[in-house]
Amino acid sequence: MTGVLNSVDQRTKLVGENRLELLLFSLNSRQLFAINVFKVREVIKVPPLTKLPGAHYNITGVVSLRGVSVPVIDLRAAIGFPPSRLENQEENLIITEYNRTVQGFLVGQVRNIINTTWSDIQPPPRTAGRATYLTAISQIKEGDTSQIIEIIDVEKVLAEIIDYDVSISEGVLDNRLSAEMVGRNVLIVDDSSTARAQVKGTLSQLGLNIIECRDGLQALRLLQSWSNEGKSVADELLLMITDAEMPEMDGYKLTYEIRNDPRMKDLHIILNTSLSGSFNEAMVKKVGCDRFISKFQPDLLVEVTQNRLREVLGV
């Protein structure tokens, strides 16, 4: 498996250009699935697993990697496929980092990496329903035929295993700002319905009005429509919280477009992403975000929002 992944640092040049690289794999079926290379630490053959009594039923055990215990999630079972443990089937482990946690996903054959653009990544059909574990789909050419790639909503998978608490710790809320919070608008831009629900569940406790968009292009069109109506985007919104990787237009490209439109360049923008790595801070400066915070940190989200309101009020 050595050589499947190069250094993440060599791939950061794609970020901000509305481009991405996908790691393709199967779940011992004919379908092809993918996750963003930026979230992958390494790909290895499956080492011996240690069972954990009382663990979630989709966790098959833990492995020790360089002294660190990493939980292993059976991705096939986690997205609703029947268990598949036939002899001689190829199994690999994709080690990932999401939301400041490291976990391994048990998959079948790991195919290759493809370089593509977010404009070629489309949301799943609405008829797929809210229960789908897909965050997007795309297509690749294989000879004379095309094959659909299904991009997994890993945040949804993890949220069903890890209990993400949206409650706010005591002492975080500034009661002096409570009245000023009520009714102010915050725009959340994220292709994962699970991620949007987590942010909304946190900020709704402040009395804020939450507006949701599924991707950067939808958000940009909304903001442009307000601007065309003569509205001040910075006055309409207390702030915008955007994911980095989304179909059609990523969060970096969205920020770039906003900053280069004089009508809305003053909008306060928070990049809120599960992507890991020091490149995030560099990209914040490059495209002009006001702040980067990694998912999922309710208290920090509240603190950032309150600080923005203090700036608006001049207190």
C-alpha positions, 0 to 999 in steps of 0.5 A: 500500500506504500505509494498510494498516498503522497505527503498531504503538504504536496496536495495543498496546492489544490485547495483554494483552486476548487480542486480536490483529490479523492481516494477510491475504494470498494466495500467488496461490491461493484460500487465505488466509494470515495473520501477526500485525500486530505482526510486520509493519514495512511492506507494499510493492510488490516493488522490484528484487531483487539475486540472492545467489549461494549463498543458500538456494533459498527466498531470491529475493534482497535489497532495499535499504530505507533503506540496509539490505539485507533478504533476501527469502524466497519464502513460497510456495516456503518452505511447499511450494507449487510456484513461481508466476511467471505474468505479471500476478500481483500480488506484494507484499513484507511486511517483518517482524521476527522474533527480532531479524532483518528479512526480507521475505516475497514474497506475492501479494495483500495483502488487509486487517487483521482484529481478532480474539481468540486464543480464535477462533484454533485449533491446526491439526488434528493430522492435518495432521502435524508437517511442517505450516507452520501454527501455527493456523487461524481463520475469517472471514465473507465474505457468507454464506460462511466462509473458513478463514484459515491462520496461518503458522508463520514460526519454522519457515520461518526455522529451515529457512533460518537455522541456529539453533545451540542450543549454549551458549558457553564460560563461560556455564555455572556448574558450581557449579549443575550438580548442582542443575539436574538433574531440575528442571522447566521448563514451555515454552508455545509454539504453534510446535513449532520454537520449543519444540524450540529452547528444549528443545534449549538447556535440556536440556543443563543436565539440566532436565526439560522439560514442553511445552504448545502454548498458554496454555489448555493450560498454565493447565489443567495448572497448575490441575490441579496446584493442585487436587491440592494441589501448589505450582506454584512448587515443581513448576516452576523457571520457566515460559517462555511465548510471547506469541501463541498460539491460544486464550490468549496468554502475557499472558493466561496470566500474568494468570490465574496472577498472580491465582490465589493458589495459583500467583501465585509462579510465575517467568514468562519471556516469550520471544517473537519479537514486536518493539517496546518494548511488550514491556517495558511488557506485562511490567510490566502483566501481571506477568512476571518477565522478557522475552527475545526469541527466539532467544538460547541463552546468555541463556536459560541465564543467566536460568535459572541466575539463577532457580536462584540465587534459589531456592537463596539463593546 
